[in-house]
Amino acid sequence: MTDAIVHSPETPLWPRIRHQLREPFAEFWGCLILILLGDGVVAQVTLSGGKNGDYQSISWGWGVGVMFGVYAAGGISGGHLNPAVTLCSCIYRGFPWRKFPIYLVAQLLGCMTGAALVYGNYRSAIDVFEGGKGIRTVGLPTSTAGIFCTYPAEFMSTTGQFFSEVIASAVLQFAIFAINDQKNLAAGPLAPLILFFLIFAIGACLGWETGYAINLARDFGPRLVTAMIGYGSKVWTTGNYYFWVPIIAPFIGAALGGFFYDLFLYTGDESPLNWPYMGFDRIFYLLGKKEAPRIEHDMGMVEEAPSKEEIAHFSNSPNVSIWSSLVKLVKLVKLVKLVKLVKLAKLLSGQLFNGEIG
């Protein structure tokens, strides 16, 4: 649908709304599918007492949930399904920052809706498993809160919990960048299938200790739902207030995974790690300076700092070596320090000279 058709007064209202909100709608439905299948398999394994599945079944189920969620959303919104992935797309791939809060809300609402659907589907089985109608507990052998959100193993320290989520999130983001790197063995249309194996591998190899949330929306959204449907405040306090770990750790882990991939493997000019001075020269834009600062050398020469146009030109050059940029940055820092020392020496010598004349 072209913009002309969308904005035509003859176009019905809903197609116009859908056109404007298609990307967040895609993230919403992708996350709903993710949680419906992911929490659904956990519910089946838990409520059947292990008769209809085991831990590996859960890993398979989450992998399938991610795969079909990405198939639903990938061609429209990119199929992030994870605020940490969206954040890394903003930092390293030029994804518009203005879309980040919109994606975050859509992902959170999709996960909450998926969790609510799972609860509605398994409500009677939950009553039986918990030992009575309306009984909802956390942290007990018959508790069912773990169907919807993650809780760490009892032996885990807070540091261990955090590290486990960081390392799993780093693996996730590193692999996502590799899967989508056109100068590597990019997966193309097979990306959702490769993500299925990736999520299965993370769950099978790194998931036991914390439940591998690796996603704020996947954990916090369903956790909010459990707090509202009767599980109470223990959803926040169990595991030494574990709830904050899946909120913070995935962002840090994903940022690290993306950083290391771009630092050592990625050569595209979308990443700031491949810009001159690793993108630090764009601070001029953030500061909103009208004129670039002047750098005065000790020999009396004056050098104009790069203009905004020059910064934009060189920052978009694909042939910039990150290592040479680092060397230039170090030299610039040394130069600024030298200029300050020269100015200080001139000031002190002038004061001393004036004192002697007086």
Steps between C-alpha positions, in 0.01 A plus 500: 500500500655827385503819708266664250241227548546498878441873534213506255168600664340207318719249685319344799621594847634160604738452204645844576550411868648163407745663261626738769525235773598196297846466658385509865210272407752253359709512818185454709388190312849357477542527877152359560589192296836474678339491846198294399725217382785555749295530817263242355766230487614585855139468617458161335823359644436641849131418536541146367772429754750433224284235333447710188847644458826583672757781513608442141136522393498849650809596299336372182177684578671835556700453181182438302336802665785727392503353150130553430503838676780618271322355195192703595684828558837478325403639161312792653679617814821299488365247750693629800258358761745618765575853628869412533517408131324825412747696713797338326345576163486866603858504630675295232280494189346846468149397601303819584510577871151650481365151432658344808226596752228404252653157445554456874133566581380274218730217610392533863129501415542201268674297770237594758220396267671171420543423871133581565395259224716222644350560844148487360574177316656322799303656785317181598820295491673764715222472759552123520879524513500771768257300715180698475304757306654846513817390686803669347847462651862588426812308601335176617513149345145545369544862393406596146635856479805364320280411204480866405827664603845391612631423848861404579623179659516529880878463514561798269646821643389836361836534325462155348146577386610820335801345327292210368251736337774727364693217336187344345386839368846568359495169312153584367596841363838387365328223307220729374756739352682207339178361355416835339850599385496511120881480493490183706292188439175693526200274557257706289152342490628219723567741788189397701599134472856577611358697793303191598823305540665797673229525768499124544879505547487783755230320695672162485846633587451815709141502619471278808626741768270796430251387236671709228260793480749701285211735428340771715161472329494119518554503879364831632178491296384156621624585851264798504218269392572252782502785752155606378337155492568393856864399547561806713810693596720190516548521125723801580674381817577135421863421417629796700297744288611327182246686283742785422770271356308409179425871458858630509727207410364436146574859398858480628561153358355583158698824482819308577422229247434758230813693594730200473351388169546844346843553654652180364285383208266763355626728221181684402478877536176487700692425819655796686798276577596538134479881497793738558576527871240224551227759453613727783532786251122503471485643850500835316150414383381401846642816654336706230804725448455750218873524436767239533762576766845628404811315612807718555837331468806604696662628178230761454314314223124477525310193382127501446322199641292313239170655399171315533501427126852359520406291801201357315711428190787326677274319747318335211820382330513117486879487471596639838728288716389485860856459617622812318203685644601397849855624436367834374278532805793441734708757311218753522470451876876544538487814284227658710695425818816651345315817399368539855851459643642759258230749589559441871877552455441825311266623772744420780797654318301816431403537865860444608629759251248759614600439861866558425429831316283625784 
